[in-house]
């Protein structure tokens, strides 16, 4: 630190010297020290001496010796750029620096000195308050440098950098004075020197947000320049064959006209002769440049002030239609805006309809997308849609599918559709007579409604392509390219899907008392799963060829389920207006069954891929969470029964999977199951927990009562004790007996039918000639219960309805006692306790030793077949 301090003191002495040699040596040493000052001690030493150094440097920047002045400016530029140093400069010294720099730039005759002075302004880090105090002085110096009387290209470059710097610090002040400093920049767009044109273009791009839309003063300035020399300059450029450069400059010029463009129609007509020549050029580069420049005309004719006037004119026109003598002012405004849009759309429709290079088509669609962005919510106006949307869609649909670029073109069209639907829809006036919402009526004959459903089904149709299309696409290798492109933009694709679905669903809700759009869409999606499920079937040809696409399909499907369920909740709650008790199927047309069927298919799809795709856990967690929110809002008996009837099968599959690796999915599954049980208990009107309903729930309860995951088993046991456990008269299905016996002996569940009266009833039932599935009696051993299968039922177990053994199941060696129990179960001989054929005895020993083998008949292989078999047995 002491060495650095001594070095700085030596530098001060050299700079203060009257000797030019010593001054030059001092500044070169200081500059070297600044360049090497990367550590804190060096910067701290410079900061402590900054005030004394600045006084010496400011004095020397005006030195007549160009070398001394240049060196002083370089050192000054470092000191006012480095954050640690500029923070130590007092306000007085800051004012001195800015005044000296402005004076130097304005009056010096040396190119290098002027260049370095402007460079100091472009790199300084002074506070905006200090800059604002000397704004006029600084601006005058910068404009002088832009005019470049010395003729130095580097000075022009640094001046434009200084403009960008001031625009970032003092945006509003620079905007108000844009008529002073912008003309020297845009005039160079017609310079013969390519370097000047390029630096002007880059500068305008940097300050675009500051000067657009242009203030009136800037518009007036360019109108004068246009009439004096800019029009002539563009014609000269066209005569020289510089069409790209001309139309690029034209785009900026027309943009700077702003709202004054409509007030100077003759000037605009003269300017339009330039793109008239460039659009008709066969060179794709010229056409693309023309389309980019055409966005400047969009900026001039479509800006916030004009859009606001158009909205007011539309409102006035609707009011005046109710009057006997409507005024013409609003009609003129609407006609003028419509003509402007027609002018903008004319070359776009012409290009998209012609046989141009594909790059030109893409550029045309990008320009159209820019127009949609500028129109914002005004695009929903029928008059605007008629001019802007309808002609373009018609032109695009006429493009033949044989074109090689059709897939890329349609991808971009989907992006444009996202832009269109992302704009907030304006409020619909229900009192307006000319509003027709029939477009989204849920009528099967409505082709537009069906087309939207097909469009939203497109990703699933693509994933579930038929075998014929699969063979053709694999041969051409176009399918993989299409899928890879979709996978890379999966998030964007879903956002487009979600935006379109939300907009259409909201519109359907406003046009109909019952919103069935979600149900109708899910009916079509269910068809995709059932008819063409190539991707959705395990080990399919498509799944084997493109394994990387399965995670994309899983993620997309789960997000669609979330979106549809959430939208259904929102629409039902809004239609009722009294809270979430109103959610559900208020009538049979609501489409909730189709939505639940789709959710069920997605759950099965996830279950099939659980062992092969690591992302299934996270995706399944989101689906479980969405179903949880949905079922938590169900209260009506009809809704709850529909939910269980449809979701039971995939839910049983998931609950039977005892080892779910993903913790989030495991937790969400437990919470979902607990909410399902709560839902049954809060049903209105209440459900009757009798033998028939127990038979309906038997498979689920069999898996959940003794589930190893306590978050599943504990709520199930609580549910049993508060429902079936309170029933005195109850017939237990066959598949529940072993679970109930084990839990009852452990004292965890209530079984009122173990009383003597119930046992007596069972004995009476045994003497009855009516068909009976099983009979429960007590044994001498208090820890066992004997279940006798009737002879008529023994044969049924040995028939084809018995579930097939698991092909991968290993048969374990049985102990002598287990063999006796198995033989007794199969009716071959008496077991060790003396029970005869057709009798199965459960004891605590049986459960502990024979559980592995007896469990074989309990595993889920074909859940539907087992469920049906158990119903017949019970």
N, C-alpha and C positions, 0 to 999 in steps of 0.2 A: 504493500500500500504506500509506504514511504517513497519507494522508487518511482511509482506512478505519479505521486504528488510532485516530486522533484522534477520529473519529466515535463509535467504540465506547466510548472513555473518557468522552466527553461523555454518552453514554447511561447509563453506569454512575452517573455523578454525578446525573443526573436521577432515575433509579430509586431511588437511595439517599436522595433528598430526602424530607423530611417533608411536603412540599406535594403534595396530591393532583393539582394541576394539572401540576406538574413530573413526577410519576410517570406520569400519563396521557400526557403528551407524550413521555416517555422510552420507554414501551412501544409507542406508535404509531410512533415513529421506528425502534425496534428491529424491529418487525414489518415495516415498509416495507423496511428494510435486508435482512431475511431473504428477503423476496419477490423482491428485486432481485439477490440473491447467486447469480448463475449462473456466475460465473467463479471460478477457483481462488483468487486473492488474497483475495477477500471471504470465502470459506468458511474459508480458512486463518486469517484474522484472527478470525473468530467462534470457531473451534476453540480458538485460544490463550486466548480469554477465556471459554470455556464454563463452566469450574468456578466462577469468580466470579459469572458471570451466573446460573447455576443456583441458587446459594445465595440470591441476591436474589429470583429468580422464585418458588422454592418457598415462601419466606416470604410473598410477596404473593398467592399463590393462595387463601390463607385470609382475605384482607382482607374486611372487612365491606362495603366499597364494591364493588358488583357489577361496575361498569365496570372497576375496577382488577383485580379477580380474573379477569374474563373476558379482559382483555388479556394478563395474565400467563400464563393457560392457553394462549392461542393461541401465544404465543412459546415456551412450554415444549413444546407439541406439535410445533412445527417442529424444535426442538433434539433431541428424542428420536426423531424420524422420519428426519432426514437421515442417511444412512450415514456420511458423513465426520465429522459432529458427534457422533453417538452413540458412535462408536468412541473418542472422546477423553474420554468421561465415565468417571471411575473407578468401581469397584464400590461404594464407600461412597456416592457421590453418586447412583448408580443406585438403591440401596436407599432412600435418602432420598426420591427422587422417587416411587417406587412406594408407599411407606408414606403419603406426603402425599396422593397421589391417592386411595388407598383410603379414607383418613380423610375426605377432602373429599366424596367421593361418598356416603358413608354418613350424614354428619351435616349437610350443607348443606341449607338450605331454599330456595335460589335455583335455579329451573329451568335458567337458562342456564349457571350455574356447574356444576351437576350434569351437564348435557348435555356441556359441554366437558371435564369430568373423565373421563367415560366415553369420549369421543372420543379423548382422549390415550392411553387404554389400547388402544383399537382400532387406533391407528396406530403405536404404539411399535415400535421395532426392537431392543429389548434382547435379549441372549443368552438362550437357553433355560435355561441354568443359573441365571441371576439370577432369571428368572421362576419357576422351580421352587422356589426358596428362599422366595418370598413368595406361593406359589400359593394357600394357604388364605385369606390376607388379600385377595388380588385377587378370588378367586372369590366371597367374601362380599360385596364391593362390587358386583360385576357382578350377582349374584342380587338384591341390593337394588335395583339400577337396573332389572332385569327386572320386579320386582314393581311398580315405578313408583308409589310412594306419592304423588309430587308430581302425577302425572297428565299427564305430558308425553309426547306421541307420539314426539317427536324423541329423547327420552331412551331410550325403548323400542327405537327403531331402532338407536341407537348401542350400546346394551347387547347387542343381537343381533350387531352387527358385532364387538364385543369378544369374544363367545362364539366366533365363527368364527375370530378371530385366535388365541385361546388354544388352540382345538382343533387348529389347524395347527401350533402350536409345542409343545404339551404334550398330544399325542393320548391317550396312555395314562392320564395323570392326569385328563384331562377325561372319559374313558370311565368310570373308576371312580367319579367323582362326578356322573355324568349324571342320577342321580335327584334331584339338588339343583337343577340349572339347566334341565333339559329340560321339566319340568312347566309352568313359567311360559310357555314357548314354545308347547307343543302346546295349552295351554288356549285360547290366542288364536285357534286355528283355528275356534272357534265364536263368535268375536266378531261383534257386529253391524257393527262398523266394518270395511269392506272393506280399508282400508289396514293394519290390524293383521293381518287374515287373510293378506294377500299377503306382508307382511314376515316373518311366521312361516313361511309355506311356503318362501320363499326361503332363510331361515336353516336350516331342516331339510334342505333339499336340499344345502346346503354342508357340513353336518356329518354327513350320512347315513353316510358310511364310518366315522365315529368311533363312532357309537352302535348300528350294526347289524352283526351280530345283537345285540339288546339284552342288557345284563347283567341278572342276576336282580333287582338292586335297582331298576332302572328298570321292569321288568315288574311288580314288586309295587306300585310307586308308581302306575302307570297303572291297575292293577286297582282300587285304592282310589278313584282319581279317577273311574273309569268307573262304579262302583257309587254314588258320591255324587252326581255331577252331569253327567258327560259323556253318559251314556245319555239322561238327561232332556233335556239340551241338544240332542242330535241329533233327538229326537222333536219338540221345539219347532221346530227348523229345517225338518223335513219338513212340519209343519203349516202353516208359513208359505210353503211352496212352494219352498224353497231346497234343491232336491234335489242339484244339482251341488256346492254348498258342503258339504252334509252328507256326501255319499259321499266327497268328497276328504278331509275330516277323518277319516272312518271308516277310510280306507285307512291313514293314519298310526297311528291308535289300534290297529288290529288287528295292524299290523306291530310295534308296541312290546310287544305281549304276548309275542312270541317263543315259546320252548318252553313257557311257562306256559299257552299257549292250550289245550293238550291236557289240562292239569290243571284247567281252569276251563271245562268244556264248557257248563255252564248259562249262564255269562256270554257265551260265544261264540255260543250259540244265540240269545240276546237281541240280540246285535250283528248277527247275520246277517239280522235282520228289516229292517235298513236297505237293504242291496243287494237284498233280495227285492222291495222296492218300486221301486227305481231301475232294475233290470234289466227290469222289465215295462213301463217307461215307453216311449212311442212316440217321444219326442224323441231324435234321434240324439246330441245333445250330452250328455244325461243318460246314455245307454247307454255312450258312449265314456268319460265320467268314471267310470262304474261299472267298466268293464274296466281302466282304469288303477289304480283303487283296489284291484281284485281282486289285483293284484300284491303288495299288502300282506299278504293272506292267504297267498299263496305263500311270502313271506318268513317268516311265522309257522309254517307247517306243513312247509316244506321248507328246512332249514338244515343245515350240516355235521354237527352232533351227531346229528340225526335220521337223516341219510344213513348215518353211520357205524354207528349202531345197526341200521339196516335191513340193511346188508351183513353185519354179524355175525349177525343173525337168520337171514338167508338161508343162511349157512354152517352155522349150528347146525341148521337145519331139514334140510339135506342129510345131515348126520351122523346126526341123530336118525332119519331114515328107514331107516337101516341097523340101528337098534337095535330090540329087541323091544317096548319100552315107551317110545315117543318122548314127550318133554316138551311142554308146551303154551306155555311162555313165549315161545319164538321164534315160534310160530305166531300168538300174540296180537299180537306186535309187527308181524309182516307184515300181519296183517289190519287192524290200526290204521292202518298207513301206507297200505294200499290204500284204506281208507275215506276217508282225507284226500285222496288223489289223485282219487277219484271225486267228492268234494265240490268240488274245484277245477275239474274238467273239466265238471261238469253245466251251468253257464251258458254255457261256451265252446261246447260242442257244440250247445246250444239256439240260440245266436245264429248260428253258422255255418250251421246248417240252415234258418234262417228267412229270410224275404225282408226283409232289413234294407237300410239305405243302405250303399253300398260302403265308405264311411269306417268304418262300424261293423264290417264284415267285416275290414278291414285292422287295426283296433285289436284285434279278437279274435285274429287271427293273431299280432300282436305280443305279446299277453299269453301266448299259447301258447308262443311262442318264448322268452319270459322264463322260463317253467316249464322248458323243455328245458335252458336254461342252468343253472338252479338244480339240476336233477337230475344234471347232469354225466354221469359214466360209469354212474350208476345207471339211466339210460335204456335201457341194454342188457339189463337184467333182463327176462326174459320176462313176469313179472307186471306190471312197469311198462309195458312195451310194449303189453300187452293193454288197459291202462286209458288210457294217455296217447296212444299213437300210432295204434292201429288205429281207434278211433272217429272221430278227427279226419280221418284219410285217407278213410275211408268217406264222411264228410259232405262233404268237399271234392269228391270224385269225382262226387257226385250233382248238383253244380251244373251246370246246362246250359251248353253252349257258346254258346248264343245271347245270353248276357249280354254287354253292352258292356264290362264290367269284367273279363272272363275273362282277358284277356292280362295285365293288371296283377296280377290275383290269382295267376296262375300264376307270374309273375316273383317275387312274394313267397314263393310256395311253394318255389321253387328256393332262395331265400335260407334258408328254414327247413330245407330238406334239407341245406344246407351246415352249418348249426348242428348238425343232428342227427349228421351224419357226422364233423364235426370233433372230437366228443368221443372221447377215447381208448377204444377197445374194451377191455373188461375181459378178462383172461386166461380162456380157455375151459378148463374142466376136462374132460379127455378121458375121465376115469373116470366122469363123471356119466351115469347111464342115461337121463335125460330130455332130454339135449341132442340136437337134431336139426339136422344141418347140410345136410339135403337141399335146403334152399332154394337153395344155390349149387352143387349138383351140375351138372356140365357135361353135362346131358342135353337133347337137342333137344326133348323133350316137356315140359320144365320151363318153365311159362309165366312164372314169376317171373324165372328166369334170362334168358329172352328179353326180358322187359320191361325189365330193367336195361340190356341191350345196346341196346335201342331208345331208352331214355332218354339214354344216353351218345352215341348217334348223332344225337340231335335237332339239335344245332347244324349238323351236316353236311347233314342232310336239309333244314334251313331254307336253308342256303347253296345247295343243289343242287335247289331246288324245281322241279317239273315245269312244262312250258309252260302247261298248263291252269290250274294254281294261280297261276302267274306272271301270267297275263292277268287273273284275278279279283282278285288282290291289288293289282296296279297300278291297276286301276279303282277300288278302294275306298281306295287310298293307305294301307292299313293295314300293308302290308309294310315301307314305308320307316320308319314310326313304330316298328315292331317292331325293325327292324335298327338304327336310330339308338339306341334304348334299349339294345340289346345291345352296340353299339360303345362306348357310354359306359361300360359296365360290363364291358368285355372282360376285364380282369384278374380281376375278381371272378368272372365266369363261368368262366374257366379254373380258378381256385382251387376252385370248387365241383366242376367236372368232375374235377380231379385228386384231390380229397379222396374223392369217391365211387368213382372208379376204384381208388384205392389201398386203400380199405377192402374193397371187394368182391374185389379180387384177392388180398388177404391172407387173406380168409375162404375163398376158393376153394382157396388153397394149403394151408390147414390141413385142409380137408375132402377133399382129393384128393391122391394122390401125384403126379399130373401136372396142372399148372395150365395149362389151355387157354383161360382167360378172355380174355387179350389176343389170342390168335389168332382166337377166335370173334368178338370185337368188331371186329377188323380186317377179317374177312371181310364183315361188315355195312358197314363204312366203305368197303371196296372197291366194294361194290355201289352205294353213294351216288355214287362217282366214275364208275362205268361206266354206270349206268342213267339218272341224272338230272342229269348234270354240267353244269347250266346255268351256274353260277358258275365252274366249273372250266375251261370251254372258252374259248379266246380269242375276243374279239369277240362274246360271247353277248349276248342281249337283256338278261338280268339284269345282266351286267357293264357294259353300256353305260348302262343306266338308273341304276345305283347304283355308280358308279366308286369312291366313297369306301369302299364295303364290301369291296373287294378286299383292301386292306391288312389289314383285320380278319380276313378269312378266311385270308390267308397266315400271319399271326401265330398265329392259333388252331391251324391245321393243324400248323404246325411245332412248337408246344409240345406238342401231343398226341403227335406222333412221338417227341419227346424223352422224354415221360413213359412211353409204352409200352415203348420200348427200355430205359429205365432200370429199369422194373419187371420186365421180362423177365430182365435180367441179375441183378437182386437175387434173384428167385425161383429161378432156375436155380442160382445160387451157393449159396443157402441149402439147397436140396434136396440138393446134392452134399456140401457141407460140407468140401471139401478144396481150395478155391481156385478160381480162375477157369478152370482147364483143363476144368472140368466143364460150362461154359456151352455151350449148343447144343441140337441136336435129338437128345436121347438116344433118342427114339423118334418115330415118324411122327405121333403125336398131339399134339405140343407146340405146333403152330400157328405155328411160326417162319416158314413160307412166307407165310402171310397177313400177318404183321407186316412182312416184307420187301416184299411186294407193295404194302402201304399206303405204306411209306416210298418206294418207287419212284414211286408216283403223286404223292405230295407233291413229290418232286424234279422231276418233269415239270411239275407245276403251277407251281412256282417258276420253272422255266426259261422257260415260256411268258410269264410276266409280268415277266421280267427287264428288258426294255427299257422298260417303261411304269411300273413301280412302283419308286420309289427305295429302299423298305425291303427289297427282295428280298435285297440283299447281306447285310444283318445277319441276316435270318431264315434264309437259306441257310447262313450260317456256323454257326448253332446246329444245324441239321439235320446238316451235315457232321460237326460235333463229336460229336453223339450216335451217328452211324454209326461214327465212328472208335472210340469207346469200346466199341461193340458188337463190331465185327470184331476188335478187339485181344484179345478173349476167346475167339475161335473157334480151334479146333485140329483138330477132326475133319474129315476129307476131305469127308464128306457135307455138313457145314455150310458149308464154304468153297465147294464147287461150287454149292450152292443159292444162296448169297449172290451169286456172280458171275452165275449164270444169270438172276437176277431184277433185280439192280441194274445190270448192264452197259449196258442201253439208256439210262437217264437219265444214268448216269455218262459214257457216250460223248458225250451231248449237251453236258454241262457241260465236259468236257475239250476238246471241239471249239471251245468259245467262248474264243478266245485273248485277248479284251479284256474281262475282268471288272473292273469299276470298283472295287468294294468290296475294299479290301485284306485285310480279315479273311476274307471269303469266298474270295478267291484263295489266301491262305495255308492255310486249313483244307482247301481242295480238294487242294492239293499234299500236305499231311500225310496226308489220307485215302487218296490214291492210293498214296503210299509204303507205308502200312500194308497196303493191299490186296496189294501185291507181296510184302511180308514174310509176310503170311498164307499166300500160295501156297507159300512156301518152307518154312514150319514145319508143313505139313500132316502129319497122322498118320492113316493110313499116307501115306507121301510120294506126291506127284503125279509122274506121268511126263511130262516136258516133251518130247513127241514131235511129230510132224507134225500129228496130229489135234488135240492140245491147242493147238498154235500156230494152227491154222486157227480154233479157237474164240476165241482172243485177238487175232486179226489186226487187227480194226478198232480195238480199244483201243490196241494197240501202234503202229499206223500213226499215230495222233494224238499219242501220248505220246513216242515215240522222238525225234522231231524237234520237240517242242513248244518254243515260244519261252520259256516259263517254265522256268528251270533247276530249280526245285523239283519239277517234274514230269518233265522229260526226264532229268536226272541219275540219279534212282533207277531210272528205266526202263532206262537203258543199263547200270547196274550189275546190275540184275535179269537183263537179257539175257545179259550176259557170264558170269554165274554159273549160268545155266540152259541156254537154247538155244545160247548161244555155245560150250558144251562138247560139243554134239552133232555127231558126225561125219556122220551120215546123217540128213538133214533136208530135207523138201520145203517150199519157201517159198511162201506164198500170193501171188497176183499183186499184190495191193494193197500188199504190204510191200516189193517189190523196189526201188522207187526210193528209199525211205528207207534200206534196208539198204545199197544201193550207195553212197549219199552218205556214210553214217556209216563204212562200212568203208574207203572211200578216205581219209577223214580220220583213220583209225586209232582210232576211238572204240569200235568194237564188234568182236567176234571172229566170223569166219565160217570155220569149219574146212572147209566144203565148197568153198572156192576153191582147194583143193589140186589137183594134177594128177590124183590118183586120183579125186577127185570129178568133175572135168571129163570124165575118161574114162568114168566111170559115166553121166554125162549124155548122152554121145555114144551109148553103148550103148542107153540108154533111147530116144534119138531113132530108132534103127532098129527098135525094138520096135513091133509092131502094136497093142499095147494102147493104149487112149485115154489121152491125156496133155494136160495143160493148158498147160504151157510148158516151154521148154528153155533152160538157161543155158549160154552159151559165152563164151570169152574172145576179145577183139579184139586187133588189132595194137597199138592204143593202150592202154597200161597203165592209163590213167585212165578207161577205159570198159568197160562190160560190155554184151553184147548178149543180149536176151531175145527168142526167137522164139515167136510164138503159133502153135499148130497150126491148120491150115486149118479143122478142125471147130469150133474155138473162135472164129474170126474172125466167123463168122455169128452166133454167140450174142451177141457184143457189139453187133451191129446190130439185134437183135431188141428186143421191147418190154421186156425185163428191164433194158435200159440205163436208168440213173437219168435223169430229165428234167432239162434245164438249168435253172439258177436263173433265175426270171423277172426278177429285178432285176440280173442280172449284165451288166456292160458288156463287149462284145467289144472287145479291144484290137487295134490294127494290128500285124501280124506282120512281122518282118524276112524277107528272102529265105531266109535259112538256116532260120528257124523254119517258114516255109511248106513248105520241102523236108522238114523233119523231120515236120511234121504229115501231109503227103501220104504220106511213107513209112510213117507209123504207120497210115494208113488204107488202105494197100495200093494206092495209085494209080500210083506211079512209083518209080524208084530215087532214093535220096537222094544227097547229095554224096559219100558214102563208097562208093557203089556197092552198097548193100544192096538186096535185092529186095523184092517185095511181102510184106506180113505180117511185116515185121521192124521193131522199134522199137529205136533206138539211144540210149543215155543217155551223154552225156559231160558233163564239167564245164561246157562252154559251153552245152550244152542246158539244164542245170539253171538256170544263171544267167539265160539269155535267155528261155527258153520257160516258165518256171515259172508265170507269171501265167495263161497260157491253159490250160496242161495241168492246172492246179489245179482247173479248172472241174468236171471229172468227179470230183473228190475231195471236194467240199464235202458236208456232211451236209444232206440234204434230207428224205429218208425213211429213217431209220437202219435200220428193220427190212427194207425192201425191198433196200437196198444190201447189208446183211449177207447176205441170202439169195442175192442175185446173185453176190456174191464167193465164197460157198461153192460155188456151182455152177461158176463159172469155175475156181476153184482145184482 
